[in-house]
Amino acid sequence: MFGFLRQAGTISLLNLRNLPQRVGPTLVAVAGFAGVVLVFVGVFSIREGFRRTLESGGSPEVAVVLRGGARSEMASVLTREDVRVVSQAPGIARGPSGPVVSPEVLVLLDVARRSTGLGANAPFRGVLPAAFELRDEVRIVAGRTFKPGLDEVIVGIKAAEQFRGLGIGNRIDSGRHHWLVTGHFAAGGGLVESEIWTDARVLQQAYGRGPNFQVAYARLPSAAAFPAFRDRLMHDPRLDVTVQRESEFLASQSEILSTFITVAGGAIALLMGIGAIFGAINTMYITVAARSRELATLRAIGFGRAPVLAAVLAEGLVLGLAGGLAGGAVAYLVFNGFQASTLNFQSFSQVSFTFAVTPTLLVSGVQAALLMGVLGGLLPGIRAARMPIARALREL
């Protein structure tokens, strides 16, 4: 075993010393690996950023109550009686004004993207004072909050950045209503920063919703109280509802986009990876051909086939590592923190989010590059190990 390692190390050092003589093919191979890692990390940073945005505001101590069978707020309707029964259910945390339950209305408001000017659906949420008590992370960062009973709105900071006409003092035209933007709010990076908020009673009237809501959020004393609360509501004969933890509900909202990115991004990375592997194979074949006499001489003085194969694979690993580190570094600099918005397929509204290049993604990208390097060096390594010694020594 020691002899194998010593021989493989010797050949590997010789290969690495000769890399400057093969700058062109070497850079092509490294660039190929780097390109694959760049695309891989960039695409999946979209998924990570979108998932983080949706899940960051979710709490296991908050229950989300929707109409039975509804998978999103847009598909749900709760009557005033439903909300009353939910508010009176035992097991809800109490605040200064009573049970902390926030019934809310959600519609879509047509706005224009800053980047393209094209129309987009911004989530337009109608809330009551309990919404601010339940979401204590929401705070006004500019201007003031809306006044109940008036056509006034506050805008999440991400929505204000991504869409036109949402500055403080602007008016948003929607049918017969002209909503005045009175303030901007932050929410710790959560999903609601992509939303526009107003008084629920005004929104119900403006959109003909009557006394109906679409969702009710309820704060519980602890996460452990959720199962009992859920069972009470779902077995109440007066109700037909679905109850989820807020953290689980928000995670489910990212499933469609996450699946799409995983499939589409994986396919793109796979196709590019195949191309990079062929580029590495070509580079390694050039290396073997250029050093055939040297390798044959080593074989003639006692070096085995296995160390030769291991040395070629080691060179492939070095190229893969270099490409992986370069691609990961560029991906981090280009994509991490990049602001964007996309369609949430669950609610058909725009969600503003930040690309997230995580350490896990970077490690996965480097691992993929190492695998490509090994696969790229495998066939050339086998050829080098099986090369007839006498024929190789005759080559000039």
ZAMARGU-4260 file (C-alpha; in steps of 0.2 Angstrom, whole numbers, plus 5000, padded with zeros to 4 digits):
<rodrens>
0) 5000/5000/5000 | 5014/5012/5004 | 5023/5008/4988 | 5007/5012/4978 | 5004/5029/4987
5) 5023/5033/4984 | 5022/5029/4966 | 5005/5038/4963 | 5012/5053/4973 | 5027/5054/4962
10) 5018/5053/4946 | 5005/5066/4952 | 5018/5078/4956 | 5026/5076/4939 | 5009/5079/4931
15) 5005/5095/4941 | 5023/5102/4937 | 5019/5100/4919 | 5002/5110/4920 | 5010/5127/4915
20) 5015/5118/4898 | 4997/5114/4895 | 4989/5131/4900 | 4976/5131/4886 | 4968/5114/4888
25) 4969/5116/4907 | 4960/5132/4907 | 4946/5125/4895 | 4943/5111/4907 | 4943/5122/4923
30) 4932/5135/4914 | 4920/5121/4910 | 4919/5115/4928 | 4917/5132/4934 | 4903/5136/4922
35) 4893/5121/4928 | 4895/5126/4946 | 4890/5144/4942 | 4874/5138/4934 | 4871/5125/4947
40) 4873/5137/4962 | 4865/5151/4954 | 4849/5142/4949 | 4847/5133/4966 | 4850/5150/4975
45) 4834/5155/4968 | 4825/5141/4977 | 4834/5144/4993 | 4830/5162/4993 | 4812/5160/4989
50) 4810/5146/5002 | 4819/5157/5015 | 4807/5172/5012 | 4792/5161/5013 | 4797/5152/5029
55) 4806/5166/5038 | 4790/5174/5045 | 4782/5157/5050 | 4780/5153/5068 | 4775/5136/5075
60) 4765/5145/5088 | 4753/5153/5075 | 4739/5143/5068 | 4732/5146/5050 | 4714/5143/5048
65) 4707/5141/5030 | 4691/5134/5022 | 4692/5115/5022 | 4701/5108/5007 | 4709/5125/5003
70) 4728/5125/5000 | 4730/5144/4999 | 4723/5160/5005 | 4716/5164/4988 | 4706/5148/4987
75) 4698/5150/5004 | 4683/5159/5011 | 4678/5161/5029 | 4662/5168/5034 | 4660/5180/5049
80) 4652/5166/5059 | 4667/5155/5055 | 4678/5169/5062 | 4668/5171/5077 | 4668/5152/5081
85) 4687/5152/5079 | 4690/5167/5090 | 4680/5159/5104 | 4689/5142/5103 | 4699/5138/5119
90) 4717/5137/5118 | 4721/5154/5110 | 4733/5166/5118 | 4725/5182/5124 | 4732/5200/5122
95) 4726/5217/5129 | 4711/5217/5118 | 4706/5198/5120 | 4710/5183/5110 | 4724/5186/5097
100) 4715/5181/5081 | 4718/5190/5065 | 4705/5187/5051 | 4711/5194/5035 | 4706/5197/5017
105) 4718/5194/5002 | 4716/5200/4984 | 4727/5204/4970 | 4732/5222/4965 | 4739/5226/4947
110) 4755/5235/4948 | 4770/5238/4937 | 4787/5231/4939 | 4801/5243/4941 | 4813/5233/4930
115) 4802/5230/4915 | 4786/5241/4917 | 4776/5225/4914 | 4760/5222/4925 | 4761/5210/4940
120) 4750/5204/4954 | 4754/5211/4971 | 4746/5203/4986 | 4734/5216/4993 | 4729/5211/5011
125) 4716/5218/5022 | 4719/5217/5040 | 4712/5223/5057 | 4722/5229/5072 | 4725/5211/5078
130) 4736/5208/5063 | 4749/5220/5071 | 4748/5212/5088 | 4749/5194/5080 | 4764/5199/5069
135) 4774/5209/5081 | 4789/5209/5069 | 4780/5221/5058 | 4785/5239/5060 | 4783/5255/5051
140) 4800/5261/5044 | 4794/5277/5035 | 4779/5287/5035 | 4764/5281/5046 | 4751/5267/5046
145) 4734/5268/5037 | 4719/5276/5046 | 4705/5263/5048 | 4690/5267/5037 | 4700/5277/5024
150) 4707/5272/5007 | 4725/5271/5013 | 4738/5258/5012 | 4755/5254/5019 | 4768/5245/5008
155) 4781/5231/5012 | 4799/5237/5009 | 4802/5223/4996 | 4786/5228/4986 | 4791/5246/4987
160) 4808/5241/4979 | 4801/5230/4966 | 4786/5239/4960 | 4783/5256/4953 | 4771/5269/4961
165) 4772/5263/4979 | 4782/5277/4986 | 4775/5287/5001 | 4762/5300/4995 | 4758/5290/4978
170) 4741/5285/4974 | 4737/5267/4968 | 4722/5267/4956 | 4711/5252/4957 | 4693/5253/4950
175) 4684/5267/4959 | 4696/5268/4973 | 4712/5278/4974 | 4723/5271/4988 | 4735/5283/4996
180) 4752/5276/5001 | 4755/5282/5019 | 4770/5272/5025 | 4782/5258/5022 | 4784/5243/5034
185) 4797/5229/5037 | 4794/5212/5044 | 4811/5204/5047 | 4813/5199/5029 | 4797/5189/5029
190) 4784/5186/5016 | 4773/5200/5021 | 4786/5213/5015 | 4780/5209/4997 | 4763/5214/5002
195) 4752/5230/5003 | 4741/5232/5018 | 4725/5241/5021 | 4710/5241/5033 | 4700/5224/5030
200) 4683/5233/5031 | 4688/5245/5017 | 4695/5231/5006 | 4679/5220/5009 | 4668/5234/5003
205) 4680/5239/4988 | 4680/5221/4981 | 4662/5216/4986 | 4668/5203/4998 | 4654/5207/5010
210) 4658/5202/5028 | 4668/5187/5022 | 4687/5184/5026 | 4699/5172/5018 | 4710/5166/5032
215) 4711/5168/5051 | 4728/5168/5060 | 4728/5163/5078 | 4742/5165/5091 | 4743/5150/5103
220) 4752/5150/5120 | 4765/5138/5114 | 4769/5127/5099 | 4764/5112/5110 | 4746/5119/5111
225) 4744/5117/5092 | 4738/5099/5091 | 4724/5101/5103 | 4718/5118/5095 | 4718/5110/5078
230) 4708/5095/5084 | 4695/5106/5092 | 4692/5116/5076 | 4692/5102/5064 | 4680/5092/5074
235) 4668/5107/5077 | 4652/5103/5068 | 4649/5121/5065 | 4665/5123/5055 | 4673/5116/5039
240) 4691/5121/5040 | 4709/5116/5038 | 4721/5121/5052 | 4740/5121/5049 | 4755/5128/5059
245) 4760/5144/5050 | 4778/5138/5048 | 4771/5122/5039 | 4758/5132/5029 | 4772/5144/5022
250) 4784/5130/5018 | 4770/5122/5008 | 4768/5138/4998 | 4785/5135/4990 | 4783/5117/4985
255) 4778/5120/4967 | 4792/5133/4963 | 4804/5122/4972 | 4800/5107/4962 | 4801/5116/4946
260) 4818/5124/4950 | 4824/5107/4956 | 4819/5098/4940 | 4823/5112/4927 | 4839/5117/4936
265) 4845/5099/4938 | 4842/5096/4920 | 4852/5111/4914 | 4866/5107/4926 | 4866/5089/4920
270) 4868/5094/4902 | 4881/5107/4905 | 4890/5094/4916 | 4891/5081/4902 | 4899/5094/4891
275) 4911/5099/4904 | 4916/5080/4907 | 4919/5078/4888 | 4930/5094/4889 | 4940/5086/4903
280) 4941/5070/4894 | 4949/5079/4879 | 4961/5088/4890 | 4966/5073/4899 | 4969/5063/4883
285) 4980/5077/4877 | 4990/5076/4893 | 4992/5057/4891 | 4997/5058/4873 | 5010/5072/4877
290) 5017/5062/4891 | 5016/5045/4884 | 5035/5042/4883 | 5037/5049/4901 | 5023/5037/4908
295) 5031/5022/4898 | 5048/5026/4906 | 5040/5026/4923 | 5032/5009/4919 | 5048/5002/4913
300) 5057/5006/4929 | 5044/4998/4940 | 5029/5009/4942 | 5013/5000/4941 | 4997/5003/4931
305) 4987/5007/4946 | 4998/5022/4952 | 4997/5029/4934 | 4978/5028/4934 | 4977/5036/4951
310) 4989/5050/4946 | 4978/5054/4931 | 4962/5054/4942 | 4971/5065/4954 | 4975/5078/4941
315) 4956/5077/4936 | 4952/5080/4954 | 4963/5095/4955 | 4955/5103/4939 | 4938/5099/4946
320) 4943/5107/4963 | 4950/5123/4954 | 4934/5124/4943 | 4922/5121/4958 | 4931/5134/4969
325) 4931/5147/4955 | 4913/5144/4950 | 4907/5145/4968 | 4916/5161/4971 | 4909/5169/4956
330) 4892/5163/4960 | 4893/5170/4977 | 4898/5187/4971 | 4885/5188/4957 | 4870/5180/4965
335) 4871/5181/4984 | 4859/5195/4990 | 4852/5198/4972 | 4835/5205/4974 | 4821/5198/4962
340) 4803/5194/4962 | 4794/5179/4955 | 4776/5172/4954 | 4770/5162/4968 | 4761/5148/4959
345) 4750/5144/4975 | 4743/5162/4976 | 4747/5168/4958 | 4754/5184/4966 | 4772/5191/4965
350) 4784/5188/4979 | 4800/5198/4981 | 4815/5188/4988 | 4833/5188/4989 | 4844/5175/4981
355) 4853/5165/4994 | 4870/5156/4991 | 4872/5145/5006 | 4887/5135/5012 | 4878/5119/5008
360) 4875/5125/4990 | 4894/5129/4988 | 4899/5113/4995 | 4887/5103/4983 | 4894/5113/4969
365) 4912/5109/4973 | 4907/5091/4975 | 4899/5090/4958 | 4915/5098/4951 | 4926/5084/4959
370) 4914/5071/4952 | 4916/5078/4935 | 4934/5079/4937 | 4935/5060/4941 | 4924/5055/4927
375) 4934/5066/4915 | 4950/5058/4920 | 4944/5040/4921 | 4945/5035/4902 | 4961/5044/4899
380) 4968/5036/4915 | 4963/5019/4909 | 4972/5022/4893 | 4988/5028/4901 | 4988/5013/4912
385) 4986/5000/4898 | 4998/5009/4886 | 5010/4996/4879 | 5028/5001/4886 | 5038/4996/4870
390) 5026/5006/4858 | 5026/5021/4869 | 5045/5022/4871 | 5047/5022/4852 | 5035/5038/4851
395) 5044/5055/4849
</rodrens>
